[in-house]
Amino acid sequence: MRRKILLGCAVAALFGYIVWRGAHRGNDFKYPYLVARALWRTGKLHVWAQPRYPVTWHVLLAPLAALPIGHAAAAWAVLSFAAVAALPRTLERLSGLSPRQQVPAWVVVLPCLVDALVLGQSDPINLFLVSAGLVAVRRGRPVAGVGLVGLAGMIKVLPVVHWATIVSRRRSPGVWAGMVLTVLLGLGLVVAAVGWEGAWAGFGEQFAWIRDHEKPWHLVARRSDLRVNNESLPIVLARTLGDLGFRPPRPAVALGLVPLDVIWTAWAVVLAVLAITWLACVRPTNAPATPTPRAWLGTFALTSILMLAGTPICWHHYFLWLLPATLFLAHRRRLLAVAASVSLLGTAFPVARGLGCHMFLALGLFGVVARDLRRIARDPIRLATPAPRPRANIAGPVRERPVGS
């Protein structure tokens, strides 16, 4: 009881701190809030103000942005904490691991989770939506499951890649129908808010901005988002090895040895290898004999890491998406202990983040998960669930009692 009280006090203090920061515009919640508030007041999209947030998110957040920022930040914190509270049970339905068995996996991503909550980011909510969507598809509700993943994509673009996770496991008519309905719903929301002309102009402006300004070479050219907290693979390689022509923000390690064109080619090669590995792991696990929970969770893990490797902006809190991989490897206690140490090291030392500590941890976990998935495909019965370790008989050998005694 004492532990529960102390834990409750710690959670309450963290919640109060997050709300206080949000109310004083001290975290990232202010960025989507302000652009959604502008939409609420003017009835027009202001894509130029925050082009990285989907225009669908401008619309979805607009009713909440009608409130003062303190009230809106409190409501957003409630939603985030509710998502975190619901995640263990949702992931239990997906992985078969009880919340207690999930603890070592959560320890690895705990710094990223706290960072996401403190910054008012959407990763906890999006991770819950995607997890719940995969559970729904597994349980025979493909339209609802695809819609939940699509809703996460309306908040932030990246999670929509988990439609690939669903398609890799299920290709029923309901899955395709869910995708079409989700796209129509997102379009309908924006049209209802700003009209047809405003909607098409908003989508077009956002597409053009991402195409012309958000590639890694664009970031380097305008010296933007090069600080050590950005652990995206292309930026880590360019910042550490690339010949930038200028010194990146401290305390980044800058060797300046490789032309930038070589860096972008290397990034493309790594992405190609990851994608080919993803396909090589997904296809064999579609066999009927493959254990379904492990195959779903493993595909979820690989897709999440491929998503992280493919984005040119990958802040510290993004690595909360390593949770599916650590859950898949929950039986490897020593490996998770090493991963937790690396994660904590990267959180504590900016130099380690600048060298891509979490990104290379993600790539390492990708390799281990891929190897295990291939082994499952070869021997699904023996590797369906990791065998529990035998317990030592501390009471000594059991003596047989004579019959009739």
C-alpha positions in Angstrom: 0.0 0.0 0.0 2.9 2.4 0.8 4.4 1.7 -2.6 1.1 2.4 -4.3 0.7 5.7 -2.4 4.2 6.8 -3.3 3.6 5.9 -7.0 0.3 7.8 -7.0 2.0 10.9 -5.5 4.8 10.7 -8.1 2.3 10.4 -11.0 0.2 13.2 -9.6 3.3 15.4 -9.3 4.3 14.6 -12.9 0.8 15.3 -14.1 0.8 18.7 -12.3 4.2 19.6 -13.7 3.1 18.7 -17.3 -0.1 20.8 -17.0 1.9 23.7 -15.6 4.4 23.6 -18.4 1.7 23.4 -21.0 -0.3 26.3 -19.5 2.9 28.4 -19.6 3.8 27.4 -23.1 6.8 25.6 -21.8 6.4 22.4 -24.0 5.6 21.4 -27.5 1.8 21.3 -27.0 1.7 25.0 -27.9 2.6 24.4 -31.5 -0.4 22.4 -32.6 -2.6 24.3 -30.1 -1.8 27.7 -31.6 -2.4 26.6 -35.2 -5.6 24.8 -34.3 -6.7 27.9 -32.4 -6.1 30.0 -35.4 -8.3 27.7 -37.4 -11.0 27.9 -34.7 -11.0 31.7 -34.8 -10.6 32.3 -38.5 -12.1 29.3 -40.2 -9.0 29.0 -42.3 -6.0 26.6 -42.4 -2.6 28.1 -41.5 -0.4 25.3 -42.9 2.6 27.6 -43.1 2.6 28.1 -39.3 3.1 24.3 -38.5 3.5 22.4 -41.8 4.8 19.2 -40.1 1.5 18.6 -38.4 -1.1 17.1 -40.7 -4.0 19.4 -41.6 -6.3 16.8 -40.2 -4.8 17.4 -36.8 -5.4 21.1 -37.1 -9.1 20.3 -37.5 -9.3 17.5 -34.9 -7.6 19.7 -32.2 -9.6 22.9 -33.1 -12.5 22.2 -30.6 -10.0 21.7 -27.8 -8.0 24.7 -28.9 -11.2 26.8 -28.3 -10.4 26.5 -24.6 -7.7 28.6 -22.9 -4.3 26.9 -23.2 -4.2 25.9 -19.5 -7.5 24.0 -19.8 -6.5 22.5 -23.1 -3.1 21.4 -21.8 -4.9 19.7 -18.8 -7.3 17.9 -21.1 -4.4 16.8 -23.4 -2.5 15.5 -20.3 -5.5 13.5 -19.2 -5.8 11.9 -22.6 -2.0 11.1 -22.6 -2.1 9.6 -19.2 -5.2 7.6 -20.0 -3.5 6.2 -23.1 -0.4 5.2 -21.0 -2.7 3.5 -18.4 -4.5 1.6 -21.1 -1.4 0.5 -23.0 -0.3 -2.5 -20.8 -3.7 -4.3 -21.1 -3.9 -3.5 -24.8 -0.4 -4.8 -25.4 -1.2 -7.9 -23.3 -4.0 -8.8 -25.8 -1.4 -8.3 -28.6 1.6 -10.0 -27.1 0.2 -12.4 -24.5 2.4 -10.8 -21.8 0.9 -9.7 -18.5 1.6 -6.2 -17.3 4.0 -7.6 -14.8 5.9 -9.5 -17.5 6.1 -6.3 -19.6 8.0 -4.4 -16.9 11.6 -5.0 -18.3 10.4 -3.9 -21.8 8.9 -0.7 -20.4 12.1 0.1 -18.5 14.0 0.4 -21.8 11.7 3.1 -23.2 10.9 4.8 -19.9 13.1 7.9 -20.5 11.4 8.3 -23.9 8.0 8.0 -22.4 8.6 10.6 -19.7 10.1 12.9 -22.3 7.0 12.5 -24.5 4.6 13.2 -21.6 6.6 16.3 -20.4 6.8 17.7 -23.9 3.1 17.2 -24.5 3.8 15.0 -27.5 1.3 12.7 -29.1 3.5 9.5 -29.1 1.7 7.8 -26.1 -1.7 8.4 -27.7 -0.6 7.3 -31.1 1.1 4.2 -29.8 -2.1 3.2 -28.0 -4.2 3.9 -31.1 -2.0 1.7 -33.3 -1.8 -1.1 -30.7 -5.6 -1.0 -30.2 -6.0 -1.0 -34.0 -3.8 -4.1 -34.4 -5.8 -5.9 -31.6 -9.1 -5.0 -33.3 -7.9 -6.4 -36.7 -6.7 -9.6 -35.0 -10.1 -10.0 -33.4 -12.0 -9.8 -36.6 -12.8 -6.0 -36.7 -10.7 -4.8 -39.6 -12.6 -1.6 -40.4 -12.3 -0.4 -36.8 -8.7 -1.5 -36.5 -7.6 0.2 -39.7 -9.5 3.3 -38.6 -7.7 3.5 -35.3 -4.3 3.3 -37.1 -5.6 5.9 -39.5 -6.7 8.2 -36.7 -3.1 8.1 -35.4 -2.0 9.0 -38.9 -4.3 12.0 -38.8 -2.5 13.2 -35.6 1.0 12.6 -37.0 1.8 11.2 -40.4 4.3 8.5 -39.5 2.1 6.0 -37.6 0.0 5.4 -40.8 2.9 3.1 -42.0 1.4 0.5 -39.7 -1.3 -0.1 -42.3 1.6 -2.1 -43.8 1.7 -4.1 -40.6 -2.0 -4.9 -41.0 -1.7 -5.7 -44.7 1.2 -8.0 -44.1 -1.0 -10.1 -41.8 -4.5 -9.6 -43.2 -5.6 -8.7 -46.7 -9.4 -9.1 -46.3 -11.9 -6.8 -48.0 -12.6 -5.2 -44.6 -9.0 -4.0 -44.4 -9.1 -2.2 -47.8 -12.6 -0.8 -47.0 -11.2 0.5 -43.7 -8.4 2.4 -45.5 -10.8 3.9 -48.0 -13.3 5.0 -45.3 -10.5 6.5 -43.2 -9.2 8.5 -46.1 -12.7 9.8 -46.9 -13.3 10.6 -43.2 -10.1 12.6 -43.0 -10.9 14.5 -46.2 -14.5 15.0 -45.0 -13.3 16.5 -41.7 -11.1 19.1 -43.4 -13.8 19.9 -46.0 -16.4 20.4 -43.3 -14.1 22.8 -41.5 -12.8 24.9 -44.3 -14.7 23.9 -47.5 -13.5 22.2 -50.6 -11.2 25.0 -51.8 -9.6 25.5 -48.5 -9.1 21.7 -48.0 -7.4 21.2 -51.4 -5.3 24.3 -50.9 -4.3 23.0 -47.4 -3.4 19.5 -48.6 -1.5 20.9 -51.6 0.5 23.4 -49.5 1.5 20.7 -47.0 2.5 18.3 -49.7 4.6 21.0 -51.4 6.2 22.0 -48.1 7.2 18.4 -47.2 8.5 17.8 -50.7 10.6 21.0 -50.9 11.7 21.6 -47.4 11.6 18.5 -45.2 14.2 16.1 -46.7 17.4 15.7 -44.8 19.4 17.6 -47.4 16.9 20.5 -47.0 17.5 20.5 -43.2 21.3 20.6 -43.7 21.1 23.3 -46.3 19.2 25.6 -44.0 21.1 24.4 -40.9 17.8 23.4 -39.2 17.1 20.6 -36.7 20.8 19.6 -36.5 21.0 19.6 -32.7 21.9 16.4 -31.0 18.3 15.6 -29.9 17.6 14.8 -33.5 18.7 11.2 -33.8 17.4 10.4 -37.2 19.7 8.2 -39.2 20.5 10.5 -42.1 21.1 13.5 -39.7 23.3 11.5 -37.4 25.4 10.3 -40.3 25.6 13.8 -41.8 26.3 15.5 -38.5 29.0 13.1 -37.4 30.7 12.0 -40.7 29.5 14.4 -43.4 31.4 17.3 -44.8 28.8 20.0 -43.9 30.9 23.0 -44.6 30.1 24.4 -41.1 30.2 23.1 -37.5 27.0 21.6 -36.2 25.6 22.7 -32.8 27.6 21.6 -29.8 28.2 19.1 -28.3 27.9 17.1 -31.5 31.0 15.2 -32.7 31.8 16.4 -36.3 34.5 14.6 -38.3 33.6 16.0 -41.7 35.1 13.1 -43.6 32.5 12.1 -46.1 30.7 14.0 -48.9 27.0 14.5 -48.2 26.0 12.7 -51.4 27.7 9.6 -50.0 25.8 10.0 -46.8 22.4 10.2 -48.5 23.3 7.1 -50.6 24.3 5.2 -47.5 21.0 6.1 -45.8 19.1 4.9 -48.9 21.0 1.6 -48.9 20.3 1.1 -45.2 16.6 1.7 -45.8 16.6 -0.7 -48.7 18.2 -3.4 -46.5 15.7 -2.9 -43.7 12.8 -3.0 -46.2 14.1 -6.2 -47.8 14.6 -7.7 -44.4 11.1 -6.7 -43.4 9.7 -8.5 -46.4 11.9 -11.6 -45.8 10.5 -11.8 -42.3 6.9 -11.1 -43.0 6.2 -13.5 -45.8 7.3 -16.7 -44.0 5.3 -15.7 -40.9 2.1 -15.7 -42.8 2.1 -19.5 -42.9 -0.9 -21.0 -41.0 1.4 -22.8 -38.5 3.2 -19.6 -37.4 2.1 -18.5 -33.9 -0.1 -15.5 -34.5 0.7 -13.4 -31.4 4.4 -13.6 -31.9 4.1 -12.9 -35.6 1.9 -9.9 -35.1 4.1 -8.4 -32.4 7.3 -9.0 -34.4 5.9 -7.4 -37.5 4.7 -4.4 -35.4 8.2 -4.1 -34.0 10.0 -4.2 -37.4 7.6 -1.7 -38.9 8.0 0.7 -36.0 11.8 0.6 -36.3 11.7 1.0 -40.1 9.5 4.0 -39.5 12.1 5.5 -37.2 14.9 4.9 -39.7 13.0 6.5 -42.5 12.2 9.8 -41.0 14.7 12.8 -41.3 13.5 14.0 -37.9 13.6 11.6 -34.9 13.6 13.3 -31.5 14.2 11.4 -28.3 10.6 10.8 -27.5 10.1 9.0 -30.9 11.9 6.0 -29.5 8.9 5.2 -27.4 8.1 3.2 -30.6 10.8 0.7 -29.6 8.3 -0.8 -27.1 6.9 -3.4 -29.5 10.5 -4.6 -30.1 11.4 -4.8 -26.4 8.1 -6.6 -25.7 8.9 -9.1 -28.5 12.3 -9.7 -26.7 10.9 -9.7 -23.2 12.2 -13.2 -22.6 15.8 -12.0 -23.2 16.4 -10.3 -19.8 20.1 -9.7 -20.3 19.6 -8.2 -23.7 16.9 -5.8 -22.3 19.2 -4.9 -19.4 21.9 -3.9 -21.9 19.3 -2.0 -24.0 18.0 -0.2 -20.9 21.6 0.9 -20.0 22.2 2.2 -23.5 18.9 4.0 -23.5 19.7 5.6 -20.1 23.2 6.5 -21.3 21.9 8.2 -24.4 19.4 10.1 -22.3 21.9 11.3 -19.8 24.7 12.4 -22.2 24.0 14.7 -25.1 27.2 13.5 -26.9 25.8 10.0 -27.0 22.5 11.3 -28.5 24.5 13.2 -31.1 26.2 9.9 -32.1 22.8 8.3 -32.6 22.8 6.2 -29.5 19.0 5.4 -29.6 18.9 5.0 -33.4 21.7 2.4 -33.4 20.0 0.7 -30.5 16.9 0.6 -32.6 18.8 -0.9 -35.6 20.3 -3.5 -33.3 16.9 -4.5 -31.9 15.6 -4.7 -35.5 18.3 -7.3 -36.3 17.5 -9.4 -33.2 13.8 -9.3 -33.8 14.3 -10.2 -37.5 16.5 -13.2 -36.6 13.9 -14.5 -34.1 11.1 -14.1 -36.6 13.0 -16.1 -39.1 13.6 -18.8 -36.5 9.9 -18.8 -35.7 9.0 -19.3 -39.3 11.4 -22.3 -39.5 10.2 -23.9 -36.3 6.9 -22.3 -35.2 5.9 -25.0 -32.7 9.2 -25.0 -30.7 9.6 -21.2 -30.8 6.0 -20.1 -30.5 6.5 -19.0 -26.9 9.9 -18.8 -25.2 10.3 -21.7 -22.8 10.3 -20.6 -19.1 13.6 -21.2 -17.3 13.5 -24.2 -14.9 13.5 -23.3 -11.3 16.0 -24.8 -8.9 14.5 -27.1 -6.3 15.8 -25.4 -3.2 13.9 -28.0 -1.0 16.1 -30.8 -2.2 15.1 -34.0 -4.0 11.5 -35.3 -3.5 11.3 -38.6 -1.7 8.7 -41.1 -2.9 6.3 -42.1 -0.2 5.4 -45.7 0.0 2.0 -46.7 -1.3 -0.7 -46.7 1.4 1.2 -44.4 3.8 
